[in-house]
Amino acid sequence: MKPIWVVDDDQSIRFVLEKALQREQFAVRCFASPRDVIKALEDDTPQVLVSDIRMPGGSGIELLAQVKTRHPGLPVIIMTAFSDLDSAVSAFQGGAFEYLPKPFDVTAAVELIRRAVQESVREEVAEASPVQAPEMLGQAPAMQDVFRAIGRLSQSNVTVLITGESGSGKELVARALHKHSPRAGGPFVAINTAAIPKDLLESELFGHERGAFTGAQATRRGRFEQADGGTLFLDEIGDMPFDLQTRLLRVLSDGQFYRVGGHQPQKSNVRVIAATHQNLEERVRQGAFREDLFHRLNVIRLRLPPLRERREDIPGLTRLFLGKSAKELGVEAKRITDEALTRLAAFDFPGNVRQLENLCHWLTVMAPAQVVEPKDLPPELLDPTGAPAAAPSALAVEGLPSTVAGSAVAALQVGAMPAPIAAWLADLKRDAKNRLDAHEAGVWETLTHQLEATLIQTALEITRGRRIEAAQRLGIGRNTITRKIQELGLPD
């Protein structure tokens, strides 16, 4: 691993950080001015750069700009004794990893640098294997069923009804059906029937002739004509007024319609995809939806699962949306810790994928650092005690084996836990108490290292030394297990 570079005109700051980082087994290289750093960058690059903001011969903000031009993915931590708004804003606008006010706690500073190192390693892995953003993302079985259905329908023009809660991505599925159909070369036209007043919806769908009503100063083509040769997506079809349902049924039956105020029939060559969050069978029983129209639309039905039924997709969707938000805003994409992803995966997301996407927009703008931690999440994602929202008894979260995650969530829900886990925690508590009572130094590090070493060694024994398989069984990345083996001094 490359060294940590520390640049500060204060020799005492350089000395303290250098010694503290060396105790943590980090290589360190110190500089007294930005000029020395710029010169050194011609031949070498650091893993992380820690820079003061005000120094003779140049500022940390100017150095940050030059470093980001050469090495966009390099984490830069800005230190300053001048904790003012302009400095903070300038640092984050320039792409700083974090802003560290002086005087700082040395332990906290080292932990921040450690986080920056971890993100630097992840950034290097990401750059080494860039992946194009998928059209749709979903590892959950229910989403895989949707993908298979889209594949089977790829050579068909059949009418499709998409059901699912608001925000679950029904229009995205409709666009995918169009894109992978024989009509892909034609237009895709979408209309939300619930968002248009009843008096205007008929004209929106079928168009109108000049003089058909007050304000109709010219002939206007409706959505059916606009979508000719392509696909018409009728969102929230369950809210369509009853009298318009009759006109829609006629178009679906014989492909003909009349513009408002018109006397000449128009032909429609359109594939209709409809969507609703409502129970159409119940609407039919209530007399609010025509039964014959329901059967005409319900040729093929695709049910889109809510996000709470596909929690294993939340980590991937979160990273996808963070990258998308950063691209739209023209900033560096935020990264998110496994702990924060665990919190997200435990939340029910009543607004589904749309709510998660909006949350990622919020984090891109409002999260204080480049790495999103649990404390950076908005308070509505947590209950009053600060614990994750209730989750199903089986929870697949990136970074946790599903069995362990499921046991932990079950314990939170019912106030109990499996006997082996309870016994192990009791033994751990006794060991920790004995060490703490004896004022032993480094209790946290000792026990954490023992736990990690035991997990990794056990996984390697089961997989006969195969690291990739061991990492998969533990629920961690292969780069993580390699780094941990080195940090813990385990035999190769």
PEURGI-V9052 format. One record per residue. N is the residue number from 1. RES is the residue in one letter. PSI is psi in whole degrees, -180 to 180 (NA if undefined). OMEGA is omega as a letter, one per 20 degrees, with the letter a starting at -180 (none if undefined). Layout:
<<N:RES:PSI:OMEGA> <N:RES:PSI:OMEGA>>
This chain:
<<1:M:144:a> <2:K:160:a> <3:P:162:r> <4:I:131:r> <5:W:130:r> <6:V:124:r> <7:V:121:a> <8:D:137:r> <9:D:-11:r> <10:D:112:a> <11:Q:-33:a> <12:S:-38:r> <13:I:-45:r> <14:R:-43:a> <15:F:-47:a> <16:V:-48:a> <17:L:-40:a> <18:E:-48:a> <19:K:-41:a> <20:A:-40:r> <21:L:-36:r> <22:Q:-35:r> <23:R:-27:r> <24:E:15:r> <25:Q:25:r> <26:F:140:r> <27:A:141:a> <28:V:143:r> <29:R:127:a> <30:C:148:r> <31:F:150:a> <32:A:-12:a> <33:S:156:r> <34:P:-32:a> <35:R:-41:r> <36:D:-36:a> <37:V:-46:a> <38:I:-41:r> <39:K:-42:a> <40:A:-29:a> <41:L:-17:r> <42:E:-27:a> <43:D:-15:a> <44:D:167:r> <45:T:147:r> <46:P:171:r> <47:Q:-40:r> <48:V:143:r> <49:L:127:r> <50:V:118:a> <51:S:140:r> <52:D:160:a> <53:I:-30:a> <54:R:115:a> <55:M:152:r> <56:P:135:r> <57:G:10:r> <58:G:159:a> <59:S:161:r> <60:G:-31:r> <61:I:-42:r> <62:E:-40:r> <63:L:-42:r> <64:L:-45:a> <65:A:-43:a> <66:Q:-40:r> <67:V:-43:a> <68:K:-29:r> <69:T:-41:a> <70:R:-40:a> <71:H:82:a> <72:P:-30:a> <73:G:0:a> <74:L:122:r> <75:P:131:r> <76:V:125:r> <77:I:125:a> <78:I:125:r> <79:M:146:r> <80:T:145:r> <81:A:-5:a> <82:F:85:a> <83:S:69:a> <84:D:165:a> <85:L:-44:a> <86:D:-41:a> <87:S:-44:a> <88:A:-47:a> <89:V:-44:a> <90:S:-40:a> <91:A:-49:a> <92:F:-35:r> <93:Q:-31:r> <94:G:-5:r> <95:G:22:r> <96:A:145:r> <97:F:-41:r> <98:E:161:a> <99:Y:119:a> <100:L:101:a> <101:P:144:r> <102:K:150:i> <103:P:147:a> <104:F:157:r> <105:D:126:a> <106:V:-42:a> <107:T:-43:r> <108:A:-38:r> <109:A:-42:r> <110:V:-40:r> <111:E:-38:r> <112:L:-43:r> <113:I:-37:r> <114:R:-42:r> <115:R:-41:r> <116:A:-38:r> <117:V:-45:r> <118:Q:-42:r> <119:E:-33:r> <120:S:-42:r> <121:V:-42:r> <122:R:-39:r> <123:E:-40:r> <124:E:-41:r> <125:V:-42:a> <126:A:-41:r> <127:E:-31:a> <128:A:-26:a> <129:S:71:a> <130:P:140:a> <131:V:131:r> <132:Q:139:a> <133:A:131:a> <134:P:156:r> <135:E:-45:r> <136:M:151:a> <137:L:137:r> <138:G:116:r> <139:Q:-14:a> <140:A:144:a> <141:P:-39:a> <142:A:-37:r> <143:M:-35:r> <144:Q:-35:r> <145:D:-40:r> <146:V:-44:a> <147:F:-42:r> <148:R:-40:r> <149:A:-41:r> <150:I:-40:r> <151:G:-42:a> <152:R:-31:a> <153:L:2:a> <154:S:-22:r> <155:Q:19:a> <156:S:153:r> <157:N:16:a> <158:V:150:r> <159:T:139:a> <160:V:139:r> <161:L:120:r> <162:I:124:r> <163:T:150:a> <164:G:160:a> <165:E:160:r> <166:S:135:r> <167:G:4:a> <168:S:-6:r> <169:G:32:a> <170:K:-40:r> <171:E:-35:r> <172:L:-41:r> <173:V:-41:r> <174:A:-43:r> <175:R:-38:r> <176:A:-40:r> <177:L:-40:r> <178:H:-46:a> <179:K:-35:a> <180:H:32:r> <181:S:169:r> <182:P:-15:a> <183:R:14:a> <184:A:-28:r> <185:G:-12:r> <186:G:179:a> <187:P:152:r> <188:F:116:a> <189:V:127:a> <190:A:144:r> <191:I:133:r> <192:N:106:a> <193:T:-20:r> <194:A:-16:a> <195:A:-4:a> <196:I:130:r> <197:P:148:a> <198:K:-40:a> <199:D:-24:a> <200:L:-19:a> <201:L:-40:r> <202:E:-44:r> <203:S:-37:r> <204:E:-41:a> <205:L:-46:a> <206:F:-6:a> <207:G:177:r> <208:H:158:r> <209:E:160:r> <210:R:132:r> <211:G:8:a> <212:A:-31:r> <213:F:171:a> <214:T:126:a> <215:G:-10:r> <216:A:80:a> <217:Q:-9:r> <218:A:157:r> <219:T:137:a> <220:R:131:r> <221:R:137:r> <222:G:-178:a> <223:R:-32:r> <224:F:-41:r> <225:E:-39:r> <226:Q:-31:a> <227:A:9:a> <228:D:128:a> <229:G:-2:a> <230:G:-139:a> <231:T:136:r> <232:L:121:a> <233:F:115:r> <234:L:98:a> <235:D:149:a> <236:E:51:a> <237:I:-25:a> <238:G:-18:a> <239:D:4:a> <240:M:134:r> <241:P:147:a> <242:F:-41:a> <243:D:-32:r> <244:L:-26:r> <245:Q:-35:r> <246:T:-44:r> <247:R:-39:r> <248:L:-41:r> <249:L:-40:a> <250:R:-42:r> <251:V:-45:a> <252:L:-29:a> <253:S:-48:a> <254:D:2:r> <255:G:18:r> <256:Q:151:r> <257:F:168:r> <258:Y:138:r> <259:R:157:r> <260:V:125:a> <261:G:5:a> <262:G:159:r> <263:H:-4:a> <264:Q:122:a> <265:P:142:r> <266:Q:141:r> <267:K:144:a> <268:S:120:r> <269:N:78:a> <270:V:138:r> <271:R:128:a> <272:V:129:r> <273:I:123:a> <274:A:157:r> <275:A:151:r> <276:T:151:r> <277:H:-3:a> <278:Q:162:r> <279:N:101:a> <280:L:-32:r> <281:E:-41:r> <282:E:-39:r> <283:R:-36:r> <284:V:-45:r> <285:R:-33:a> <286:Q:-8:a> <287:G:13:a> <288:A:-10:a> <289:F:134:a> <290:R:130:a> <291:E:-40:a> <292:D:-35:r> <293:L:-40:r> <294:F:-48:a> <295:H:-32:r> <296:R:-38:a> <297:L:-33:a> <298:N:47:r> <299:V:-54:r> <300:I:128:r> <301:R:131:r> <302:L:122:r> <303:R:122:r> <304:L:121:a> <305:P:148:r> <306:P:162:a> <307:L:-30:a> <308:R:-15:r> <309:E:1:r> <310:R:51:a> <311:R:-29:r> <312:E:-15:r> <313:D:-11:a> <314:I:-44:r> <315:P:-47:a> <316:G:-42:r> <317:L:-40:a> <318:T:-47:r> <319:R:-38:r> <320:L:-46:a> <321:F:-34:r> <322:L:-41:r> <323:G:-40:r> <324:K:-44:r> <325:S:-43:r> <326:A:-40:r> <327:K:-42:a> <328:E:-36:a> <329:L:-8:r> <330:G:35:r> <331:V:172:r> <332:E:138:a> <333:A:137:r> <334:K:149:r> <335:R:161:a> <336:I:138:a> <337:T:161:r> <338:D:-34:r> <339:E:-41:r> <340:A:-37:r> <341:L:-36:r> <342:T:-42:r> <343:R:-44:a> <344:L:-42:a> <345:A:-19:r> <346:A:-9:a> <347:F:146:a> <348:D:-20:r> <349:F:72:r> <350:P:-26:r> <351:G:3:r> <352:N:-147:a> <353:V:-35:r> <354:R:-39:r> <355:Q:-40:r> <356:L:-41:r> <357:E:-43:r> <358:N:-37:r> <359:L:-41:a> <360:C:-34:r> <361:H:-44:a> <362:W:-45:a> <363:L:-38:r> <364:T:-36:a> <365:V:-41:a> <366:M:-22:a> <367:A:132:a> <368:P:-21:a> <369:A:173:r> <370:Q:-19:r> <371:V:122:a> <372:V:123:r> <373:E:169:a> <374:P:-38:a> <375:K:-16:a> <376:D:-11:a> <377:L:150:r> <378:P:149:a> <379:P:-25:a> <380:E:-13:r> <381:L:-8:a> <382:L:152:r> <383:D:174:a> <384:P:-25:a> <385:T:-6:a> <386:G:3:r> <387:A:159:r> <388:P:153:r> <389:A:160:a> <390:A:142:a> <391:A:163:r> <392:P:163:a> <393:S:-23:r> <394:A:121:a> <395:L:121:r> <396:A:113:a> <397:V:134:r> <398:E:132:r> <399:G:-10:r> <400:L:132:r> <401:P:142:a> <402:S:-33:a> <403:T:-42:r> <404:V:-45:a> <405:A:-43:a> <406:G:-41:r> <407:S:-42:a> <408:A:-43:a> <409:V:-41:r> <410:A:-39:r> <411:A:-40:r> <412:L:-36:a> <413:Q:-42:a> <414:V:1:r> <415:G:17:r> <416:A:175:r> <417:M:161:r> <418:P:145:a> <419:A:-45:a> <420:P:-39:r> <421:I:-41:r> <422:A:-42:r> <423:A:-41:r> <424:W:-43:r> <425:L:-36:r> <426:A:-43:r> <427:D:-41:r> <428:L:-42:r> <429:K:-44:r> <430:R:-44:r> <431:D:-46:r> <432:A:-40:a> <433:K:-43:r> <434:N:-43:a> <435:R:-42:a> <436:L:-40:r> <437:D:-32:r> <438:A:4:a> <439:H:36:r> <440:E:140:r> <441:A:146:r> <442:G:37:a> <443:V:-45:a> <444:W:-50:a> <445:E:-41:a> <446:T:-51:a> <447:L:-38:r> <448:T:-44:r> <449:H:-40:r> <450:Q:-43:r> <451:L:-50:a> <452:E:-42:a> <453:A:-41:a> <454:T:-45:r> <455:L:-47:a> <456:I:-44:r> <457:Q:-41:r> <458:T:-44:r> <459:A:-39:r> <460:L:-34:r> <461:E:-43:a> <462:I:-38:a> <463:T:9:r> <464:R:43:r> <465:G:2:a> <466:R:106:a> <467:R:-44:a> <468:I:-45:r> <469:E:-39:r> <470:A:-42:r> <471:A:-42:r> <472:Q:-41:a> <473:R:-34:r> <474:L:-18:a> <475:G:27:r> <476:I:168:r> <477:G:157:a> <478:R:-30:r> <479:N:-35:r> <480:T:-46:a> <481:I:-36:r> <482:T:-44:r> <483:R:-40:a> <484:K:-38:r> <485:I:-40:r> <486:Q:-45:a> <487:E:-38:a> <488:L:-6:r> <489:G:31:a> <490:L:150:r> <491:P:143:r> <492:D:NA:none>>
